[in-house]
Amino acid sequence: MTDSVRWDLDQAVATITLNRPEARNALTAEMKTALLASLERAAASPDARAVVLTGAGAGFCTGQDLREHAQELEGAPGQVMNTVREHYNPIVRAIRSMPKPVIAAVNGVAAGAGAGLAFACDLRVAARGASFLMAFARVGLAADTGASWTLQRLAGLGRAAELLMLAEPITATRALEVGLVNAVVEDAELPAVAGALATRLAAGPTAAYAGIKAQLDYAAAHGLADTLEQEADIQASLGRTEDHRTATFAFAQRQTPTFQGR
């Protein structure tokens, strides 16, 4: 896409790499625009059935580029925080509405909006040397990039308040203990482990995964009665897919199904 955000497609896995390693992938306005375009490309591509989001170099993403932010505060302070609605909100919506699984391969520090990006993904695999820092309060801000929504659903309300208010870094191991990541692996193994997980998902029932994502997001904001109705609607739709039909017959014949993602 651009030098700051790389796009690769290999065997139905789209890898989106934040590529400013010299700045630990801090997000400039140009980079945020490119990231959104990459996510939209992944959503629209029929050849991509799973997505990996990662960072180049020693960091996953340290959030907003504060050098650029400081310059904007001097020039047009009243408009600086428009980036939340203009950039961060559309990026998080693109991840959550992606009709395919999105895996964050957290290779290093994930701070502020960078951590928010990881938490918005469906699954998170972290290198042992990675860390997470909800850095917003350190610069006098509250949460953005969906962190107020994702954190308490992953780790609970009390833990979310602790992470956001105290703004202290936690290790990948601690993140695993409190439910923020799904797995921690040795640093050198991260690309292979995340790639293998994405490849497995890419070979799975893509439409079902999209339905699961929609169900989880809906249930987080609705009561049981409404959730039951939404489940019924999604199951009715998935019941008409080729994947459901072929998988049902395969299981009945004790065969391994091959999913086509439709």
N, C-alpha and C positions, 0 to 999 in steps of 0.2 A: 504494500500500500504506500508507505513512505519509509524514509530512513528511520524514523522514530518508532514505527510500529511495523513489525514484519508479519507477513502472512505466508503460511505454508500449508499445503494439502497433501497428505500421504495416506493412502488406503482408507479413505473416508474419514480421516481425522484432520480437522483444521486446527493448526497451532497458531495462536496469536501471541507474538512476543513483543513486550514493551522493550524498546531498544535505545535507551539512553544510559548505558551502564556507567558512564563517567559521573552521572548525577543520581545514581541508584534509581533510575527510571522515574524521577520526579516528573509530574505531569504538567506540561505546558498547554496552552490553548490549542496549538496545532496538534499536539499529541492526543488530546482528548477528542478532537474532531476525527482524527485518523482511527482511534480506537473504536469509536461509534461506527464508523464506516466499515471497519473490519468485522465487527459483530453483526452488522446488518448483512454483510456479504456472506458470512457463515450461515445466518438464518435463511437466506434466500437460495443458497447453493444446494442443489439436489445431490451433489457428490459428497457433501459434508454431513456426516451423521453423528459426530461428536466433536466437541471443541475443547482444546486445552489453552488456558490463559497462563502465561508465565512471564518472567523477566529475564533480560540478558545481564550477564555479569554477576556481581555479588549481591544484588538486591532484587526483590520482587517489584516493589514500588513504594516509594516514600511519600506518596500523596502529592498534594499541590506543590508545584515549584514555587518556593517562597521568594526567590529572587524576582521572578516575574510578578508575583503577587505584590511585593513591596513597590515595584515600579508602578503598578496599576493603582495602588493606594495613593501614591503621590499625584498621579494624573487625574483619575476620575474615581475618587473613593466611594461616591454614591452608587456606582454601577459595578463595583468589584465583585460583590457576592452574587451577581446575576449568573456567574458560572455554575452555581448549583442547579438552577433551573435550565440553563442553556446547555450544560455539558453533563454534569454528574447524574442528574435525574434520568435523562434519556439513556445514558450508558447502563445504569442499573435496570431500567425497564427493559432494555434490549437483552440483558442477561437473563432476567427472570421470565421474559416472554419467549425466549429462544425455544423453538419446538424440538430441541435436542439437548442432551446433557452437556453441561459446561463444567469442566474440572479446572480448579486453580492448582497449578504446580508451584508452590511457594518456595522459591529457591533461596531466599534471603529475607532481609527485613521487609515487613509489610506494615506501613505506618499510615495513620490518617485515612485519607481516601483510598490509599493502596490496600489497607486492611479491609476497608469497606468493599472494595472490588472482590477480594477473595471471599468474604463472607456472603456476597450476593450469589456466588457460584453454587452449583448443586452439590459438588463434592470438593474437598480440599485435601491434597496430599502435601505435606510439608517436609522439607529437608531438616535434618536434625539441627543444623546450624541456623535455621530460620528463627525469626522472632516477630512478635506482633506488638504494635503500640498504637493505642487510640489517642493520637497526639493532639486532638482538637483543642482540649482545654488548655494545653500549654501555650497556645496562641490566642486564648480568649474566645474560643468558639465552642459551640455545641456540635452535635453529630451531623454529618451529612453522608452522602453516598449510601443511603439506606441503612446505616449502622444502627440507628435507634430501633429499627424494625428487625433486622437480622440478629443482632447480638442477643437480645432477650429471648429470642426463639431458639437460638443455639445453646446458650449458657444460662438462661434464666434472668429474671429482672434484677435481682440483687447483684449478680456477677456483672451484668451489663452496666449498672450504675457505678460499680467499683472500677471497671475498666475505663469508662468514659470520664469519671470525675477525678480519679487519682492519676490517670494518664501515665501509668508505669508500664514498662515493657514486660512481656511474658515470653518465656521460651516456647519452642515448638512442643516440647514434652508437656509443659504445663497447659498449653492450648489443647492438646489431646485429652488431658485429664478432665478439663472443664467442658469438653464437647465442641470446641471451635474448629477442630480439624478431624478428619476421618482416619488419617494414618500419618505416622512420622517414619521416614526412612533415612538411611545414610545419604549424605549430600551427593555423593557420586552416583547413587542409584536412582535419584529423583527422576531424571528424564525417562529412564527405562520403565520405572514403575508407573509413572503417570501415563506414559505412552501405551503401556499394556492395558491399563484400566480403560483408557479412551478407546483403544482398539476393540476391547471386549464390548463396550457399550455401543460402538459403531456397528457391530454385527448383531445387535439386539433389535427389539421391536420399537423402532423410533417413535411411531405414533403413540404407543403405550407410554413411553417415557414423557412425551409431551403432555399426555393426559395426567400422569402422576404429578408433574410440575404444576399443572393448572389446579389439580385437586389440593395440593399442599398449600399453595398460596391462597386459594379460596377459603379453605378450612381455617386458616390462621385468622381470618377476619369475619367469620360467619358462625352462626349457631349450628347445632346438630341437625335440625330439620332442614335448613337450607342446604347444608353440606350433603345430606343424604340425597336430596333431589339432584344436586350437581353431580354426585357420583353416578346416579342412575342415568343421567343425560350422557355423561362421558362414556360409560360402559355401553350404552346403546350405540353410540357412534363407533367405538372401537370394535364392537361386535360385528360390524359390517366390513372391517378391514381384511385385506388379503392375509396379513400376518396372523390374525386370530384364526381364520379359517384353516390355513395350512398347518399352523402349530397344533390346533386341536386334533386334526386328523393324524398328524405325526405322532402325537402323544398316544392316541388311541391305538396306533399300530406299533408302539414302542420304538419309534424312530426319533432321531434328534432333528428338531425343526430348523429350517433355514429361513431367517427373517429377511425380508426385502425392504423393510422400513416403510411399508405402505399398507 
